[in-house]
Amino acid sequence: MGLRMEFLGTGTSQGVPVIGCHCAVCTSADARDKRLRSSVWITAGDARILVDAGPDLRQQMLRSGQDRLDGVLLTHEHMDHVAGIDELRAFNFAQRRAMDLFGLPRTLEAVRRMFHYAFADVRYPGVPELNLVPVGKDPFMLGAVRVVPVEVMHEKLSVLGYRIGDLAYITDAKTIAPAARERLRNLDVLVLNALRIDPHRSHLNLAEALDLVEELAPRRAFFTHISHLMGLHADVARLLPAGVQLASDGLVVESDDPPTSHP
């Protein structure tokens, strides 16, 4: 199964530039320093999968040119990961079916509260049609694609990362238990959050993310969910070891998904 991943956004909850900020990163002319809220588009064989639907979703879909979507994997219910769910109605109209959203029961209940009008007994025309599919720690199928959840901790909040073949996407992690780390072995591509240089109470910083990459030893690693406090993309890139890079909006990564022992 060939895998293709496009970074739709690589920024933290505020995005980059941050409103009202005039730091070197927020005023940078380097396109790699412009970051929408974090999300990725994964093409796995014939399946098209979105991970998270943040507030920039419409802009991201138009830029990427996507016109079909098979399902959405939600990591957690924070607004920078779910605020764009209403935009999924465009795919409802085009595909004439409800959109499947996969996530923890807690996350899906939050979606039901936030977008209550989509689940009302009497709904006005044009609301998104959403099919909420609860998942836990066990692998599940999204169409013909096997998805392996990876539980990480965002301080005290449980968040799901996802592994498809030899590609894994982790965001908003601070700690990852040993059992979850085992699901991240033998990877071709690991995407991992790295918020900034200084430590943070609920996110990995750059040093912590690098330590985790060294332990898990993927063939390639990409950092996302990046704050303006990380520094200029060009400056940070020079500090990274071979096989590790900062992701940037619009970056495309492909994997042939070589056969390994999947969890």
GIHU-V719946 format. One record per backbone hydrogen bond with DSSP energy under -0.5 kcal/mol. CO is the residue of the C=O (numbers start at 1). NH is the residue of the N-H. If there is no record, write none. Layout:
co: [CO & CO]
nh: [NH & NH]
This chain:
co: [2 & 3 & 4 & 5 & 6 & 6 & 7 & 9 & 10 & 11 & 12 & 16 & 18 & 23 & 25 & 30 & 31 & 33 & 35 & 36 & 36 & 39 & 39 & 40 & 41 & 42 & 42 & 43 & 43 & 44 & 47 & 47 & 48 & 48 & 49 & 50 & 50 & 51 & 53 & 54 & 56 & 57 & 58 & 59 & 60 & 61 & 61 & 71 & 72 & 72 & 73 & 75 & 78 & 78 & 79 & 79 & 81 & 82 & 84 & 85 & 86 & 87 & 88 & 88 & 89 & 90 & 91 & 92 & 92 & 99 & 100 & 101 & 102 & 103 & 104 & 105 & 106 & 107 & 108 & 109 & 110 & 111 & 113 & 115 & 116 & 121 & 124 & 128 & 129 & 130 & 131 & 131 & 132 & 133 & 140 & 141 & 142 & 145 & 145 & 147 & 147 & 148 & 150 & 152 & 152 & 153 & 153 & 153 & 154 & 154 & 157 & 159 & 159 & 161 & 162 & 163 & 164 & 166 & 166 & 167 & 168 & 169 & 173 & 175 & 177 & 178 & 179 & 180 & 181 & 182 & 187 & 188 & 189 & 190 & 191 & 192 & 195 & 196 & 203 & 204 & 205 & 206 & 207 & 208 & 209 & 210 & 211 & 212 & 213 & 220 & 221 & 222 & 223 & 224 & 226 & 227 & 228 & 229 & 232 & 233 & 234 & 236 & 236 & 237 & 241 & 243 & 245 & 248 & 251 & 253 & 255 & 260]
nh: [45 & 255 & 43 & 253 & 8 & 41 & 250 & 39 & 226 & 38 & 15 & 35 & 21 & 27 & 28 & 33 & 34 & 35 & 16 & 10 & 11 & 8 & 9 & 51 & 6 & 44 & 49 & 4 & 45 & 47 & 44 & 49 & 70 & 71 & 42 & 52 & 73 & 40 & 84 & 57 & 60 & 61 & 62 & 63 & 64 & 65 & 66 & 50 & 74 & 102 & 52 & 160 & 81 & 82 & 82 & 83 & 53 & 85 & 87 & 88 & 89 & 90 & 91 & 92 & 93 & 94 & 95 & 96 & 97 & 131 & 72 & 133 & 74 & 135 & 108 & 109 & 110 & 111 & 112 & 113 & 114 & 115 & 116 & 118 & 119 & 123 & 127 & 130 & 99 & 132 & 101 & 133 & 134 & 103 & 147 & 143 & 145 & 142 & 147 & 140 & 149 & 163 & 161 & 154 & 159 & 155 & 174 & 175 & 156 & 157 & 154 & 152 & 161 & 150 & 169 & 148 & 167 & 188 & 189 & 164 & 191 & 162 & 204 & 153 & 181 & 182 & 183 & 183 & 184 & 185 & 219 & 220 & 168 & 222 & 170 & 224 & 227 & 206 & 200 & 195 & 209 & 210 & 211 & 212 & 213 & 214 & 215 & 216 & 217 & 190 & 245 & 192 & 247 & 194 & 12 & 230 & 231 & 197 & 236 & 237 & 238 & 239 & 240 & 240 & 244 & 221 & 223 & 251 & 7 & 5 & 3 & 262]
